[in-house]
């Protein structure tokens, strides 16, 4: 069982919006503003999409946005496109002993 | 351009040992904290170990006492020495550069299979 809880799957049609949740505890998600999100396509390495809860690296479309409330972080993808299909993982800093915890991953299907 | 190239994976018997390497280029290597993240077949991501620029390493409980993470800043290379390997260590091992509390660059990964 992963430290952070994500839905196993979500889906949406092109142009729609989807939100993926990531629930942790006050020791990780709720305790630090260091939540990041990663996109992974089959056979490829993960790619950073959101960091610091709601910051986008250069080159990531502004269709991707992040937020956090209490112990739950969320990734919202608006204006879904076919290339958004893939697996998404959340990650949170969890202090100087545990360091990093990941979610179990969510498979996004663009219908 | 940041490049991270892992090598050293393969098939090893339970109880065996192996060393993974990661060659880094395209950035000032010694300025960065580096991390290994692994992914078992069909499973999610798992933090394995992190090392500071000066060589202080931290480990996940699942590998503590069996894995040793080191770096050679003169060669811009990381090493993960893995001993007493178990079937559950089977995974793709990714070498990752840490940005500001995030993992901003990933290698392509190297597959370790622990099986008799």
Interface residues (C-beta under 8 A of the other chain):
Chain A: X2 X32 X34 X36 X38 X45 X46 X47 X48 X51 X52 X57 X89 X91 X93 X96 X97 X99 X100 X101 X102 X103 X104 X105
Chain B: X35 X37 X44 X45 X46 X47 X50 X58 X60 X94 X99 X100 X101 X102 X103 X104 X106 X107 X108 X109
